[in-house]
Amino acid sequence: MSVKSKEFKTQKAWNMPDTYVIIFFIVLLAALITYIIPLGYFEMNYKIVDEAGEAIAVDAEGGFAAGGETFKLDGNVVYDSEGTEIVSIDKAVEYQDENGNFLFKGVKEFGDYVPEVDENGEKITKGIKVFEKWGGTGFLNYVFEGMVSGSKWGSAVGVVAFILIIGGSFGIVLKTGAVEEGILSLISKTKGYEIAIIPIMFFLFSLGGAVFGMGEEAIAFAMILVPLVVALGYDAITGIMITYVATQIGFATSWMNPFSVAIAQGVAGVPVGSGAGFRIFMWVFFTLIGTVFTWIYATRIKKDPSKSLSYESDQYFRDDMKEVEDVRTQFGLGHSLVLLTVLLGVVWILYGVWKYEYYLPEIATVFFTMGLVAGIIGVIFKLRGMTVNSIAEAFRGGAADLVGAAMVVGMAKGIILVLGGSDPTSGTVLNTILYAMGNTIGGLGSTISAWIMYVFQSVFNFFVVSGSGQAALTMPLMAPLADLVGVSRQVAVLAFQLGDGLTNIIVPTSASLMGVLGVARLDWMKWAKFQIKFQGVLFVIASIFVLGAMMIGF
């Protein structure tokens, strides 16, 4: 009896697309949408209010009185009685007299949606060109235009510079060997208690997100904590969970975040800080869920690291730690001073953010200072034979390691530019999408409308990741819409903050997320494959909170 041999074809393993590839196809999809969806914009209204937020009467010619003086509002510009321009209203701004006394506040509000039409009254659809000259945005321009868009205060160019500077600064810190030596020393002293790092770090980073909107700062902390947790037997995903993910859970459930819930409440006409009790309970609950989820996951990876989706990319950190162990020196005074410098730098940043509202420019400068001081300490104590030139080489090398992550930030911003940008007063596809989704919500019952508002904010966050930007763009539409469908404005704000914050954990348009993934050397597709499960958990719980808020009349 003969047995026929069967031929088996070896199947090639499917490789996940690179992050750059994913962004390219998203940009392509956005470009195709511009040929289908017409352009539109929102009218902008400007008003003057007193210290209590009540509108100050403005006559037909724009004149109004405040503090015994007369002024004139013309468009978004306020003039004094002599016709001199005194303030331009590009955001909510207070105007005071020479003695510091409050006179009035200028407020910008979004008005009606207006579709762009041609001379025949037909809606205009303007498909994006393949290439544009003179600094325009065509399909093929998305990389450069995305990279140079924005300002030093945010995405993309500000975040790109921020990533490169902290990369260079930590390159110097890592060159001293203090971090690795400290990790090895910590491991030897915490045998059996390593798991405690998860709840402690998760709580602290979640608190940072809730109190002062911590987000971009997580990139720098991930540079320290990702190698630490890998060395402790966990993986880079665990490091991302206890840093960036924790900040975004705090961001999404905050009762006082000045960059998100405070702005949304102000725009919606809800007293800023109101509803704190409900939100604090929500923050505690979500933080607990995130901690338990991360704890269970980390425990499973500790038993078998090969189960991790980041196991291959984590080899970089394991190899680096192995090299350190091979050339290990005694943890000494120089190493202690470097780590103390890092600690003081972190304290400086936290205090500056809380007291003086530090943002990217200031934080980047603090990190540069921290790296410079650490380098000088390294030279003085001859840590790993460092010289003055070693400082420059380490800075250059650290920045080079994060060039890929910085470029992703610019490319992701290109998606928004292809859709016309996020300016509500310019005719764009994005504004039309916002208006259409708002109208869809208006035709449903109050409870379902509240939940759909949350879903809408979650989806819209893909296009406008900035919490303050999304609040300014969507809340002027959602607040009056909430009135029409029987949803309280407080619930509308709740739907906004949950939808805005929680999806920051997965959307590839988030500059902070892509920066953290770059630091952790983890591909976005692998992160999304892992995160989609947790995102589902967060979605269900957030839905319950929104529906519960409706039921209790929040």
Summary of the structure (lengths in Angstrom):
residues: 554
radius of gyration: 25.9
end to end distance: 79.0
largest distance: 110.6
contacts: 1919
relative contact order: 0.13
helix: 61%
strand: 9%
